[in-house]
Amino acid sequence: MAVGGVTPTPSRGRGGALLTDLYQLTMLKAYWEHGMHETAVFELFVRRLPPNRNFLLAAGLAHALDYLEDLRFEPDELEWLGGQPGFPPAFVDWLADLRFTGDVDAMPEGTVFFPEEPLLRVTAPLPEAQLVETRLISLLNYSSLIASKAIRFRLAAPKARLVDFGLRRAHGSEAGLFAARAAYLAGFDGTATALAGQRWGIPTFGTMAHSFIQAHDSEADAFVRFARAHPENAVLPIDTYDTEAGASKVVEIAADLRAEGIEIGAVRLDSGDLAAHARRVRRMLDEGGFPGVRIFASGSLDEHRVARLADVPIDGFGVGTALTVSADEPALDSVYKLQEYAGRPRRKRSEGKATWPGRKQVFRTCERGRLARDVLGLEDEALSGEAMLVPVARAGARLRLDPPLEEIRDRVRTSLETLPAELRGLESARTPFPVEPSPGVREMAREVDRRSSGGDVGEGFAATVRPG
């Protein structure tokens, strides 16, 4: 299966079926014992925006579909499970044949979304739909979290080159790999993660570590050797010892390298007062006759620091920790809730965590080229606006190949163009974007409440969970 326009390696990086919470398996056993195999509908959504976020960006759908298509219990997993208390051989044998056979509707990757809006809907026999909860949340939560963080860097630096440097700081290798993809689809220009280049065709960038320079007796010799080894990508870190002295050495060797047909592409700043160093280095390079040598900066950068460097002569930024762990807000409040079972709408009514029942759709309206409102309606409700969830899998299989990452990046750019200006800032907007439950959703909530408790509490529920 092509992913992002590039044929992936045989292993798609999925975890096994046991990469889940134990309670998924204990529930499956109870469903199995009582013959509860009718169709269930679950929806995955984010309850609320993190502080200083005005919107979120959908990502990770390709990973989720990989997981669903590959879902099966391997022999060693079944053997382990059979040795645990409460899982009899007949149940373990049943699990051996379990596959995901359901339908999936979802917002395409790169779509802007808001709290309470289904990012993904699963319609499948109850045991299948239940089992996949943990892994789906993990995959969509993380990729959407990082894409939503990455877009803040792009908003902070609309014209700069942005490169993901975060693999070594990520909480696990899978996280670092998925972060490279999420950041790229959100508008980064590339990544330092080599496997992301091989797997998805993401542009890769790499220079050298300070250790390369330290391994030489002369900083200038290190620069020359690296430039000759990589004449197409001569990017030189100049702050191993003294930033301005390093820049001076670059000017000294650049003319001789040019005579060999080698152009120094950029110098990298990674420490100290980046603004002050960048201004001095830019002046030295220009006066030395090398105005085409770019300046690239890295080192503990977040989007606010990048924004403060907007007027400084820095051409690009390498971003690591702040991106791949979303340092200021390291998680989304993502949930996956049952909305219908056996043809009847269901909803949770827990205090502060109530849900809207039924199969829902997001109907989006734009006015004068800007997002105006979203309505959370029933799937079959006749409402105006663009329907944001689209069919992506039927009977357990993708309906189409994953779109190329460039197509997703175009969707992100288009989405950003429709965002009202007040939602594009790095701080919380005074007025959250309006997302309103439709009359049909409100009435269904009232009906479910009457059926379950004999009382009409739908309006009270609506008042407590209004998005924003």
C-alpha positions as CSV (number, residue, x, y, z in Angstrom):
1,M,0.0,0.0,0.0
2,A,1.4,3.4,-1.0
3,V,1.6,5.8,1.9
4,G,2.2,9.5,1.1
5,G,2.9,8.6,-2.5
6,V,5.9,6.4,-1.6
7,T,5.9,2.6,-1.2
8,P,6.7,1.9,2.4
9,T,9.0,-0.7,3.8
10,P,7.4,-4.2,4.5
11,S,7.0,-3.3,8.2
12,R,4.6,-0.4,8.7
13,G,5.7,0.2,12.2
14,R,2.5,-1.2,13.7
15,G,2.3,-2.7,17.2
16,G,0.7,-6.1,17.8
17,A,-2.9,-6.6,18.9
18,L,-1.6,-6.8,22.5
19,L,-0.4,-3.2,22.3
20,T,-3.6,-2.2,24.1
21,D,-5.1,-1.8,27.5
22,L,-6.0,-5.0,29.3
23,Y,-9.5,-3.9,29.9
24,Q,-10.2,-4.0,26.2
25,L,-9.5,-7.7,26.4
26,T,-11.5,-8.3,29.5
27,M,-14.5,-6.5,27.9
28,L,-14.0,-8.6,24.7
29,K,-14.2,-11.8,26.8
30,A,-17.5,-10.6,28.4
31,Y,-18.9,-9.6,25.0
32,W,-18.0,-13.0,23.6
33,E,-19.6,-14.9,26.5
34,H,-22.9,-13.0,26.1
35,G,-23.0,-13.0,22.3
36,M,-22.8,-9.2,22.0
37,H,-21.7,-8.8,18.4
38,E,-24.2,-6.3,17.0
39,T,-23.0,-3.2,15.3
40,A,-21.5,-0.4,17.4
41,V,-20.6,3.1,16.5
42,F,-17.7,4.8,18.3
43,E,-16.5,8.4,17.7
44,L,-13.0,9.7,18.5
45,F,-12.8,13.4,19.4
46,V,-11.0,15.9,21.5
47,R,-12.9,17.2,24.5
48,R,-11.3,20.6,24.8
49,L,-8.5,22.8,23.3
50,P,-5.3,23.0,25.2
51,P,-4.4,26.5,26.5
52,N,-3.1,28.8,23.8
53,R,-4.5,26.7,21.0
54,N,-7.3,28.1,18.8
55,F,-7.7,25.0,16.5
56,L,-6.2,21.6,16.0
57,L,-4.9,19.8,12.8
58,A,-6.0,16.3,11.9
59,A,-3.1,13.9,11.4
60,G,-2.3,10.2,11.8
61,L,-5.2,8.7,9.7
62,A,-2.8,6.8,7.5
63,H,-1.2,5.1,10.6
64,A,-4.7,4.3,12.0
65,L,-5.8,2.6,8.7
66,D,-2.5,0.6,8.6
67,Y,-3.3,-0.6,12.1
68,L,-6.9,-1.6,11.3
69,E,-6.0,-3.4,8.1
70,D,-3.2,-5.3,9.8
71,L,-5.0,-6.1,13.0
72,R,-4.6,-9.8,14.1
73,F,-3.4,-11.7,17.1
74,E,-0.1,-13.4,16.5
75,P,0.6,-16.9,17.8
76,D,2.9,-15.7,20.6
77,E,0.4,-13.1,21.7
78,L,-2.4,-15.8,21.9
79,E,0.0,-18.1,23.8
80,W,0.7,-15.4,26.4
81,L,-3.0,-14.5,26.7
82,G,-4.0,-18.1,27.1
83,G,-1.7,-18.3,30.1
84,Q,-3.4,-15.4,31.9
85,P,-6.3,-15.9,34.3
86,G,-9.8,-15.4,32.9
87,F,-9.1,-16.2,29.3
88,P,-10.2,-19.7,28.4
89,P,-8.9,-21.6,25.4
90,A,-12.2,-21.2,23.5
91,F,-12.0,-17.4,23.8
92,V,-8.3,-17.4,22.7
93,D,-9.2,-19.6,19.7
94,W,-11.9,-17.0,18.8
95,L,-9.4,-14.2,19.0
96,A,-7.2,-16.0,16.5
97,D,-9.7,-15.4,13.8
98,L,-10.6,-11.8,14.8
99,R,-10.0,-9.2,12.1
100,F,-11.3,-5.7,11.7
101,T,-14.3,-5.8,9.3
102,G,-15.9,-2.4,10.0
103,D,-16.3,0.9,8.3
104,V,-14.4,4.1,9.0
105,D,-15.3,7.7,8.3
106,A,-12.8,10.4,9.2
107,M,-11.7,14.0,8.6
108,P,-8.9,13.9,6.0
109,E,-5.4,14.6,7.3
110,G,-4.6,18.2,7.2
111,T,-8.1,19.3,8.2
112,V,-8.6,22.0,10.8
113,F,-10.9,20.8,13.6
114,F,-12.2,21.9,17.0
115,P,-13.3,20.3,20.3
116,E,-16.3,17.9,20.4
117,E,-16.0,17.3,16.6
118,P,-15.5,13.6,15.6
119,L,-12.1,13.2,14.0
120,L,-12.9,9.6,13.2
121,R,-16.0,7.3,13.4
122,V,-15.8,3.5,13.6
123,T,-18.8,1.4,12.7
124,A,-18.2,-2.3,13.3
125,P,-19.3,-5.3,15.4
126,L,-18.9,-4.3,19.0
127,P,-15.9,-6.5,19.9
128,E,-13.9,-5.1,16.9
129,A,-14.9,-1.5,17.5
130,Q,-14.0,-1.8,21.2
131,L,-10.6,-3.5,20.8
132,V,-9.2,-0.8,18.6
133,E,-9.9,2.1,21.0
134,T,-6.5,2.3,22.7
135,R,-4.4,2.1,19.6
136,L,-6.5,4.5,17.6
137,I,-6.4,7.1,20.3
138,S,-2.6,6.7,20.6
139,L,-2.0,7.1,16.8
140,L,-4.4,10.0,16.1
141,N,-3.8,11.8,19.4
142,Y,0.0,11.9,18.9
143,S,0.1,12.8,15.3
144,S,-2.6,15.5,15.6
145,L,-0.9,16.9,18.7
146,I,2.4,17.3,16.8
147,A,0.8,18.6,13.6
148,S,-1.1,21.1,15.8
149,K,2.2,22.1,17.4
150,A,4.1,22.3,14.1
151,I,1.6,24.6,12.5
152,R,2.4,27.1,15.2
153,F,6.0,27.3,14.1
154,R,4.8,27.8,10.5
155,L,2.5,30.6,11.7
156,A,5.4,32.1,13.7
157,A,7.8,32.0,10.7
158,P,5.8,31.9,7.4
159,K,8.8,32.2,5.1
160,A,11.6,30.5,7.0
161,R,12.9,27.0,6.3
162,L,11.7,24.7,9.2
163,V,13.4,21.4,9.8
164,D,12.4,18.7,12.4
165,F,15.4,17.9,14.6
166,G,13.4,16.1,17.3
167,L,14.1,12.3,16.9
168,R,16.6,12.1,19.7
169,R,14.3,14.0,22.1
170,A,11.1,12.1,21.3
171,H,9.6,9.7,23.8
172,G,10.4,6.6,21.8
173,S,11.5,6.0,18.2
174,E,8.0,5.5,16.8
175,A,7.1,8.9,18.2
176,G,10.1,10.5,16.6
177,L,9.3,8.9,13.3
178,F,5.6,9.8,13.4
179,A,6.5,13.4,14.5
180,A,8.6,13.9,11.3
181,R,5.6,13.0,9.2
182,A,3.1,15.1,11.2
183,A,5.4,18.1,11.1
184,Y,6.0,17.8,7.4
185,L,2.3,17.6,6.5
186,A,1.7,20.7,8.8
187,G,4.2,22.7,6.8
188,F,7.7,21.9,7.9
189,D,10.2,21.7,5.0
190,G,11.9,18.5,6.1
191,T,13.4,16.4,8.8
192,A,16.7,15.1,10.1
193,T,15.1,11.6,10.6
194,A,16.5,9.4,7.8
195,L,13.8,6.7,8.0
196,A,11.1,9.3,7.4
197,G,12.8,10.2,4.1
198,Q,13.0,6.5,3.1
199,R,9.5,5.6,4.1
200,W,7.5,8.7,3.0
201,G,9.8,10.7,0.7
202,I,10.1,13.5,3.2
203,P,13.1,15.8,2.3
204,T,15.9,15.1,4.7
205,F,18.5,17.6,6.1
206,G,21.7,17.0,8.0
207,T,24.9,18.8,8.7
208,M,27.5,17.7,11.2
209,A,27.9,17.5,15.0
210,H,30.3,19.6,16.9
211,S,32.2,16.4,17.5
212,F,33.3,16.4,13.9
213,I,35.1,19.7,14.4
214,Q,36.5,18.7,17.8
215,A,38.0,15.6,16.2
216,H,40.2,17.9,14.1
217,D,43.1,20.0,15.3
218,S,41.9,22.9,13.1
219,E,38.4,24.2,12.8
220,A,39.1,25.4,9.3
221,D,40.4,22.0,8.3
222,A,37.2,20.4,9.6
223,F,35.1,22.9,7.5
224,V,37.1,22.2,4.4
225,R,37.0,18.4,4.7
226,F,33.3,18.3,5.3
227,A,32.6,20.7,2.4
228,R,34.7,18.5,0.1
229,A,32.9,15.4,1.4
230,H,29.5,16.9,0.8
231,P,29.9,19.7,-1.8
232,E,26.1,19.7,-2.4
233,N,25.3,20.2,1.2
234,A,28.0,22.2,2.9
235,V,26.3,23.5,6.0
236,L,28.9,24.4,8.7
237,P,28.2,24.8,12.5
238,I,30.3,27.8,13.5
239,D,29.8,27.9,17.3
240,T,31.9,25.0,18.6
241,Y,34.4,27.4,20.1
242,D,33.6,31.0,19.2
243,T,30.8,32.0,16.8
244,E,32.3,35.0,15.2
245,A,35.7,33.4,14.9
246,G,34.1,30.5,13.2
247,A,32.3,32.8,10.8
248,S,35.7,34.4,10.0
249,K,37.2,31.0,9.1
250,V,34.2,30.3,6.8
251,V,35.0,33.6,4.9
252,E,38.7,32.6,4.7
253,I,38.1,29.2,3.2
254,A,35.0,30.0,1.0
255,A,36.9,31.6,-1.9
256,D,39.3,28.6,-2.2
257,L,36.3,26.2,-2.1
258,R,34.5,28.2,-4.7
259,A,37.5,27.8,-7.0
260,E,37.0,24.0,-6.6
261,G,33.4,24.4,-7.6
262,I,32.1,24.1,-4.0
263,E,29.7,26.7,-2.6
264,I,29.1,26.8,1.2
265,G,25.3,26.6,1.5
266,A,24.8,27.8,5.1
267,V,26.3,28.2,8.5
268,R,24.5,27.0,11.6
269,L,24.1,28.8,15.0
270,D,23.2,26.6,17.9
271,S,24.0,28.6,21.1
272,G,24.2,32.0,22.7
273,D,22.2,35.1,21.7
274,L,21.0,33.9,18.3
275,A,19.8,37.3,17.3
276,A,23.0,39.1,18.1
277,H,25.2,36.4,16.6
278,A,23.1,36.2,13.4
279,R,23.3,40.0,12.8
280,R,27.1,40.0,13.3
281,V,27.6,36.8,11.2
282,R,25.4,38.2,8.4
283,R,27.5,41.3,8.2
284,M,30.7,39.3,8.2
285,L,29.5,37.1,5.4
286,D,28.2,40.0,3.3
287,E,31.3,42.1,3.7
288,G,33.4,39.0,2.9
289,G,31.7,38.6,-0.4
290,F,29.3,35.7,0.4
291,P,25.8,37.2,0.7
292,G,24.4,33.8,-0.6
293,V,25.5,31.9,2.4
294,R,22.4,31.3,4.5
295,I,22.1,31.3,8.3
296,F,20.4,28.4,10.0
297,A,19.6,28.4,13.7
298,S,18.8,25.7,16.2
299,G,19.0,25.1,20.0
300,S,16.0,25.0,22.4
301,L,13.7,26.8,20.0
302,D,9.9,27.0,20.6
303,E,7.4,28.9,18.4
304,H,7.5,32.0,20.6
305,R,11.3,32.3,20.4
306,V,11.1,31.7,16.6
307,A,8.5,34.5,16.4
308,R,10.8,36.9,18.3
309,L,13.5,36.1,15.7
310,A,11.2,37.0,12.7
311,D,13.1,40.3,11.9
312,V,16.6,38.8,12.4
313,P,18.6,37.7,9.4
314,I,18.0,33.9,10.0
315,D,16.9,31.9,7.0
316,G,15.8,28.7,8.7
317,F,15.3,26.9,12.0
318,G,15.9,23.4,13.3
319,V,13.3,22.5,15.9
320,G,13.7,19.6,18.3
321,T,12.4,19.0,21.8
322,A,9.6,21.7,21.8
323,L,8.1,20.0,18.7
324,T,8.4,16.3,19.2
325,V,7.2,16.3,22.8
326,S,4.9,19.4,22.3
327,A,6.6,20.7,25.4
328,D,4.1,23.3,26.5
329,E,1.0,21.0,26.0
330,P,2.2,17.4,25.8
331,A,-1.2,15.7,25.3
332,L,-4.7,16.2,23.8
333,D,-7.8,15.2,25.7
334,S,-8.7,12.7,23.1
335,V,-11.5,10.2,23.8
336,Y,-13.3,7.4,21.9
337,K,-16.9,7.0,22.9
338,L,-19.8,4.6,22.1
339,Q,-22.5,6.6,20.4
340,E,-24.8,3.8,19.1
341,Y,-25.2,0.1,19.7
342,A,-27.6,-2.4,18.2
343,G,-29.4,0.4,16.3
344,R,-30.0,2.6,19.4
345,P,-28.2,5.8,20.2
346,R,-26.2,5.8,23.4
347,R,-24.4,8.5,25.3
348,K,-22.3,9.0,28.4
349,R,-23.7,11.3,31.1
350,S,-20.8,11.5,33.5
351,E,-20.3,14.9,35.2
352,G,-18.2,17.0,33.0
353,K,-17.7,14.2,30.5
354,A,-21.1,13.9,28.9
355,T,-21.3,13.1,25.2
356,W,-23.7,13.8,22.3
357,P,-25.4,10.5,21.1
358,G,-25.8,9.1,17.6
359,R,-23.8,9.0,14.4
360,K,-22.7,12.6,13.8
361,Q,-21.3,14.7,11.1
362,V,-19.6,18.1,11.1
363,F,-21.2,20.6,8.8
364,R,-18.8,23.6,8.1
365,T,-19.8,26.9,6.7
366,C,-17.5,29.6,5.3
367,E,-18.5,33.2,4.6
368,R,-16.4,35.5,2.4
369,G,-13.6,32.9,2.3
370,R,-13.4,32.5,6.1
371,L,-14.6,29.9,8.5
372,A,-17.9,31.1,10.0
373,R,-19.3,28.2,12.0
374,D,-19.4,24.4,12.5
375,V,-22.5,22.6,13.3
376,L,-22.4,19.2,15.0
377,G,-25.3,17.4,13.4
378,L,-26.6,13.9,12.9
379,E,-25.1,12.0,10.0
380,D,-28.4,12.0,8.0
381,E,-29.6,15.5,9.1
382,A,-30.4,17.9,6.4
383,L,-28.1,20.8,7.3
384,S,-26.2,23.3,5.2
385,G,-22.4,23.4,5.0
386,E,-19.6,21.1,3.9
387,A,-19.6,17.6,5.5
388,M,-16.2,17.2,7.0
389,L,-16.1,13.4,7.7
390,V,-15.7,11.3,4.6
391,P,-15.7,7.5,4.0
392,V,-12.1,6.1,4.2
393,A,-12.6,2.4,4.8
394,R,-15.4,-0.1,4.2
395,A,-15.5,-3.7,5.3
396,G,-12.1,-3.4,6.9
397,A,-10.3,-2.1,3.8
398,R,-9.2,1.3,2.6
399,L,-11.3,2.8,-0.1
400,R,-8.3,4.4,-1.8
401,L,-4.6,4.9,-1.5
402,D,-3.4,7.4,1.0
403,P,-3.0,10.8,-0.6
404,P,0.5,12.0,-1.3
405,L,1.9,14.2,1.5
406,E,2.1,17.1,-0.9
407,E,-1.7,16.9,-1.3
408,I,-2.1,17.0,2.5
409,R,0.2,20.0,2.8
410,D,-1.9,21.8,0.2
411,R,-5.0,21.0,2.3
412,V,-3.3,22.5,5.3
413,R,-2.4,25.7,3.4
414,T,-6.0,26.0,2.2
415,S,-7.3,25.5,5.7
416,L,-5.0,28.2,7.1
417,E,-6.2,30.6,4.5
418,T,-9.8,30.1,5.7
419,L,-9.0,30.6,9.4
420,P,-10.2,34.0,10.8
421,A,-7.2,36.1,11.7
422,E,-7.9,35.9,15.4
423,L,-7.5,32.1,15.3
424,R,-4.0,32.3,13.8
425,G,-2.2,33.8,16.7
426,L,0.0,32.0,19.3
427,E,-2.2,33.1,22.2
428,S,-5.8,32.1,22.9
429,A,-8.4,34.1,20.9
430,R,-10.8,36.1,22.9
431,T,-13.8,34.3,21.3
432,P,-13.4,30.6,20.6
433,F,-14.6,29.4,17.2
434,P,-18.3,28.5,17.4
435,V,-19.3,24.8,17.2
436,E,-23.0,24.3,17.9
437,P,-25.0,21.0,18.3
438,S,-27.8,20.8,15.8
439,P,-31.5,20.6,16.8
440,G,-31.5,17.0,15.8
441,V,-28.5,16.2,18.1
442,R,-30.2,18.0,21.0
443,E,-33.5,16.2,20.5
444,M,-31.7,12.8,20.3
445,A,-29.9,13.6,23.6
446,R,-33.3,14.3,25.2
447,E,-34.8,11.1,23.9
448,V,-31.8,9.0,25.1
449,D,-32.1,10.7,28.5
450,R,-35.8,10.0,28.8
451,R,-35.3,6.4,27.9
452,S,-32.4,5.8,30.3
453,S,-33.7,7.8,33.3
454,G,-37.3,8.8,32.7
455,G,-36.3,12.5,32.9
456,D,-35.7,15.2,30.3
457,V,-32.2,16.5,31.0
458,G,-31.1,17.1,27.5
459,E,-31.2,20.9,27.8
460,G,-29.1,20.9,30.9
461,F,-26.6,18.7,29.2
462,A,-26.4,21.1,26.3
463,A,-25.6,23.9,28.6
464,T,-22.7,22.0,30.2
465,V,-20.9,20.8,27.2
466,R,-21.1,23.6,24.7
467,P,-17.7,23.7,22.8
468,G,-15.4,26.4,23.9
